[in-house]
Amino acid sequence: MKKIVLSALVLTTLAMQFCTSSKKSQASAAPAKPKSLTYEANVQPIMAVSCAPCHMPPQGNKKPYNTYAAVKADIDDILVRIQKNPGEKGFMPARHPKLSDSTINVFKQWQTDGLLEK
């Protein structure tokens, strides 16, 4: 008798494992679309840290990159320069270590995502 009860309990447990709502399974089947990168949330903080003080008014004496419009307008040049290696002409950030690949990828992905502001 114990074997029958134990067997029934095991079978019931296994059967319940596969019971799910169809809405739940459809929702989990669709991959979540990754959130697009924006200037305000992703790029501006990097610019504030990595490009200051040279490109941040009032103390900066280089082309200002303190606005969305300025960074968006020059994104191609910015990408070229941050991908150069130290010692190469035009390397940025000048006199600082090269930005990490993950940081550079933020700029690339922002461009791919359509240069969104917010």
N, C-alpha and C positions, 0 to 999 in steps of 0.2 A: 504494500500500500504506500509506503514512504517513497518508493521508487516512482510510482505513478504520479504522486503529488509533486515530487521534485522535478520530474520530467515535464509535467504540465506547467510548472512555474518557469522553468527554463525556456520552454517554447513560447509562453506568453511574453516573457521578457524580450526574447529575440524578435517576436512579431511586433511588439510595441516600438522597438528601435527604428523600424522602417516606416512608422506612421508619421506623416507630416502633412501639413496643410499645403494644398497646391499653390496658393499665393506665396507662401514662404519659400517653396522650392523654386518658383519662377524668379523671385527677387534675388535669391542667392545665385541663380544660374547666370544672371546678367552681370558682367564685370562692371565695377564702378568706374566712371570716367574720371581720370585724374583732374584735379582742379588746375585751371590755367594760372600761370604765374602773372603777377602784376607788378607794375613799377612801384606802387605805393607799399605793397606788402613784402616784395622780394628783392627788388633792384635798389630802391632808394636807400635801404639800410646798408647795403654793401657800398654804395657810392659814398655815403656819409662817413664810413669808417676807412675805406681803402683809397679814396680820392681826395680826402681832406688832408691838409688845408689847401693844397695847391689849386684844386678846382672848385673850392667852396668860398664864395664871397663872404665877408669883405676881405679876409686875409689872403685869399688865393690870388695869384697873379697870372694864372693860366686861364684857358677857356673855361667859363663857368659851367659846371654840370650839376647845378643845384635844383634844376627843374625837370619835370617830365618831358617837356617839349625839347629841351636841349639834349637830353640823353637819347630820346627817340630819334632826333634828327641826325645824331652822330653814332648810332649803334654799330654801323658797319665798321667805322674807324676804331671805335672803342674795342670791338671784338678782335680786330687785327692786332691792335697794340697790346691787349692783355694776354694774347696767345703767344706773343714773342717771348724769347728767353732773355734773361738778364744779360746785358752786354750788347744786345742787338739794338741798332738804331731805332728809336721810337718805342722801345719797351716801356710799358706802364704796369704797375706804378713805379715811377722812377725812384731810384735809390732805396727801394724796398724789395722784399722777396716777391717772387712770382706768386700770383693768386693760385689757390688750389684748383685742381681740375673741377671739383664739385662747384666751386664758386664761379668759375668760367662757364660751366654748364648752365648756371642760373641765367646768365645773360643770353646764351644760345637758345635756351628753352623759352625765355621771354620773347625773343624775336620770333621763334617758331609759333608761339601761341598768339601772335598778332600784336605784340607791343601794347598790351592793355594797361591803362592807367590805374584803374581801381578794380 
